[in-house]
């Protein structure tokens, strides 16, 4: 069953966050991740608004978690820390 990585981000340092994004994409793809939304237009209906919203589909929760914990993604994430405020959750999709 697919799983979805949902991130809500406020970028505070564009240059450093750009380095994160450049490295994160290949790390995500290596774990079967496919971007469904990546910072496009959005409408905030409830909760805290963040300028950047990202949705990535993974084959399952295990793949999403393995990606996050991978050496390649953690190397990318080092650039995002201190350059953004982020919330990240992985949720299981529904069957059929």
Number of C-alpha atoms within 10 A of each C-alpha: 11 16 21 23 22 17 19 19 19 15 19 14 14 12 12 18 21 16 15 21 14 11 18 22 15 15 20 23 14 14 18 16 23 17 15 11 15 12 14 9 9 11 6 9 7 6 6 8 14 17 14 17 20 17 20 20 24 26 17 18 19 14 19 25 16 13 22 18 11 15 12 16 20 17 14 23 19 14 20 25 15 13 19 16 13 15 12 12 12 19 14 15 15 8 6 4
